[in-house]
Amino acid sequence: MNSNFTANGKEYMLEGLREKLKPDWKEMLNPVKSRKMVPTPYSQAEFLVKAEGLLSKFGESLVGKDILEIGCGYGNHAYLMAKYEGTRVHGIDVDEYTVNQSVDLNMWNPKDIELAHNNVVNIRKDCSALFPESISKKVTFETCGIESYATPNHHDIIFSFDVLEHILDLRLAFSQMANAVKSGGILYHEFNPFFSLTGGHTLCMLDFHYGHCLLNEDDFKRYIQEFRPDEEKIALNFYKKCLNRATLFDIKSYAKEFGFEILHLNGINFFQAPERAVIKELETTILPYIKYPNVTVEDLLWDFVYLVMRKL
């Protein structure tokens, strides 16, 4: 892509960043009604190995736990977690997320919401069939978000993978998680925050570094209309309805407000250069131009954040 984009008096060179970081981005533009999804739970096993390793540092394990998974999707993680002895998993998720990131479904059409729901249910059945009944019977599902989840003080552990960044009212989510987990219970979250290099995800990642958070909403819309007109509906839906703007400062504030002790908060980044050099570059070329409050260089640096908390 050989062009420039000007916003707020600054010119941005478009370098085809999405093609480099998200080479499979075109898959997001396939109509949901014609997609054939195949469950691949065992491809997710490395996430649980990493989670179990991190939990062990705090004397915790998945074994024998009652687990709530937020944003459980097709059930890949849920069924894998249920393999641990004595563990039960309850997964919750919403249909709206699928609709809002699709090119051919609309929230105002009840049939589209029903179709999205039935697709997920059918894929979960296929996923369940990959496990023995002794495992699959330990997993249950419910259609709701954590914001409306109403089972108080029940779970030993709350898990989420690539979910926190998509909850618009994250403060409410933290409040509800405090209600759903037992005293002394653990919360484990992996997420790809908005202000990171890849925080725009596939649909909102522009073709220059940090474009999704350097531009305000009007300029973002203008960019999409000018350079990606065929993606306008799906990109703006995702930008407005599927990505929050929470910073690490917000995460720490919500944890303190709702009685969580942060045991671990760290992240990884995609940059090849030494971290100190990257931080210096971000502090001078990106951070001064971001107009959102409470954004720090760590928000820009960490593409994937690992958060472990304990309810006091």
N, C-alpha and C positions, 0 to 999 in steps of 0.2 A: 504494500500500500504506500504509494508515493504521493503524499499530500500533507497539508497542515490544517490544524484546527485552532481558531482563536477564541478565547473566552477570558473575560475579566482583564483585558489588555495584555494577555500572555499568549504566545504562540506555542502550540504543541506539535511536535513532529510525530506523525503517525507511522509506527514501525512494524505493524502487523503482530503486535504482542500476543493477541489471543491465539493466533495460529501457532505461535511458539510454545505457549504454556498450556493451551487446551487444544491439542491437535484433533481431538474427536468432537469438537464443539458442534458440528453440524448434526450430530445425533439428537441434540435437544430440539431441533426443528422438525423432526419426524412427527407426524400426527399420532396422537395417543390412540386413536381408534384403529390404527393399522399396525401398532407396535406389537411385537411378540416378545414378551419378557420371560426370561428363563431364570429361576432362582439359582444363585451361586453362593450358598452359605459358606462353603469351605474356603472360598477366596477371601473371606473376612476373618479367618482364624488368627491372622497375625495381629489384628487389633486387640483381640482378647488376650493373647499372650503378652502384649505390651501392657494392657490394663492390669492383668494379674500380677505382673512384675512390679508395677508401680504401687499397687495396693499392698503388696507384701512388705514394702518398706515401712508401712504404718501398721503392720500386724494384722492386715485384713486379707480376706480371700473371698472368692465367689462361692466357695463350697458351703452348702447348707443355708444359703441365703434366700430370702424373699426379695426379688428384684423387680423394680419398676423400670421399664425402658421407655423413655420419651422419644417420640418420633421413630417408631419401630419399623416403619416402612413395610417391606415384604416379609419381615420376620427372620432375616438371615442371622442377625446377632442373637435374637431371642432364643432360637433353637440351639445355637451353639452354646450359649450360657446355660441352657437347661441340661447340657451334658454333664455339668458338674454335679457331684453326688449331693442329694438333699436340697437341690436348688429348684425354686419355682420362679417363673418369669411371667409378668403381666406387661404386655406391650400396648401403648396407646399412640394414636396418630390421627390426623385429620385428613379429610378428602380434599379440602380446599387447596392445599399446597400443590397437589398434582394438577388441579384445574388451572391454577394461576400460572403454572410454568408450561402450559401446553398451547400449541398454536391453533388447535381445533376445538377446544372446550371453553365454555363460558359459565361463570358463576351464576348468572341469572337463569340458566337453563337447568331445572331439576333433573332432567334426563342425563345431562352431562355429568352432574355430581354423582348420580346413581351409577353411571358407567364407570367412572373413576373408582368408586367404592367397590364395585363388583370385580373390577380388574385386580385390585389389591387382594381381595378375599380369595380369588382363584389362584393367584400366585402364591399366597400363603399356604393354600392347600397343597400346591405342588411342592413347596419347600418342606412342608410337614412330611410328605411322602418320602423324603430323602433320609428320614430318621426313623429309628424304631419307635413303636408306640410308647415304650417306657420313657422315652424322651419327649415326644411330641405332646403327650397328655399333660406334661408339666408346664405347657405354654398356653396362655389365654390372651385374647386381644379385645380391645375396646376402641370405639371410634370417638375420640375426644382429644382435645389438647390439654396440656398440663394446666392451662389457665382455668379450665372448668372441671378438672379432676376432683372427685369428691370422696376419696377414701382416706380418712385422716390417720396419721401415726401408725401406718400398717407395714411399711416396707423397711428392710434392712439396708438396701442399697438402691440408689437411683442412678441410672446410666443414661447417657446420650452420646451419639456419634454424629457429628456434622449436623447438629440440630439447634444449639443455642443461638446461632447467628440468624436463624430464621424466625424466632419468636419475637413479634413486634413489641409486645408489652413484657419486657424481660423482668421488670420489677415485680409484676404480678406473678410471673412464673416462679421467681425465687420465693415469693410468699407462699405459693401453693406447694412448692417442693418442701418447704419447712413444715407444712401441714401433713404431707404424705409420708415423710420418713420418720422413723423412730428416733427417740433421743439417743444420741451416740451413733446414729446411722451415718453411712458414707454416701457421698455424691461424687460421681466420676463423669466428667464431661470432656470430650474432645470436640473442638470446633474450629472453623475457619473464619475468623472475624472480619468484619466489613473493611476495616482500615488497612488490612494487609495487602500485599501485592496482588494476590489472587482473590481478595475479598469480594470482588464483584461477581465471582463465580462465572460460569460460562456465558450467561446471558447479559451480564452487565460489565464484563471486563472489556475495557476499551483498548484501543491500539497504541496507547502510550502509558507509561508507568503511573499507576495510582490514579488513572483518569476518573474512575468511578467515585473517588472521594475528593478529588481536586475540583471537580465541577459541581455547581449547585444544580438543583433539580431542573431549572429552566434550560441551562446549558447542556445538561445531560440529554434532555429531551431533544434539543436542537441537534446534538451530535447524532443521536439515533436516527432522527428524521433525515438528516443529510447523508449519512454514510451507511445506514442499515435500515432503509425504509421498510423492507420486507419483514423486519423483526420488531417493528415498533410496538405492536400490541403485546407481544410476549415479553419484550425487554422492559417496557414501562410497568407492566403488571408485576414483574419480578422485583424491579427496583423499588416500587412503592409498597408492595404487599408481602414480600418474602425475605426482606433483609432489614434487620434493625441496625441502629447506629451506635450500639453499645461499645464503650471503651473499657480498657482494663480498670480504669478508675471507677467506672460504673459497676463492674463486676465486684470489686472490692467493697464498694459502698453497700450494694445489695446484700452481700454476704454478712457484713457487720450488722446491718439493719435487721436481718431475719435470723440471727443467731447461729451463723455458721463460722467455724474456724477453718481458715484456708490452710491446708496441709501442704499443698503443692500448687504452684502457678508458674508455668514456664512454657516455652514454645520453641519451634524450629522454623527456619526460614529456607528459602530456595536460592539465596545468593551464594555464589561461588567464592566471592572475596572474603577475606577475614572479617569477622563481625565488627571489629573496631572501625575498620575502614568504611564498612557499609553504614554504620551508625553516623559517622561524620558526614558522609554523603547525604544521607536522609535528613539530617539536621539542617543542612544548608540548602538543599535543592527541592525538598518536598514539604517538610513540616511547616515552614513559614507560610505556605500557600493554602494550607488546609484550614477552613473556616469553622469546622465543627469544634465544640468545646471539649476540653479535657483530653485531647489527643496527644499522645507522647510518642517518642521514637520507638518504644517497645510495641505500640499498637501497629506501627508501620512495619516493623521488623518481623514479627511472628506470623507466619502463614497458618500454622496450626498450633493451637493453644491446648495445653493439658491442665485441667483444673480438678483438684481433689479437695473435697471439703468434708468436715464432720459437723453434724448437728450437736450443738452444745446442750 
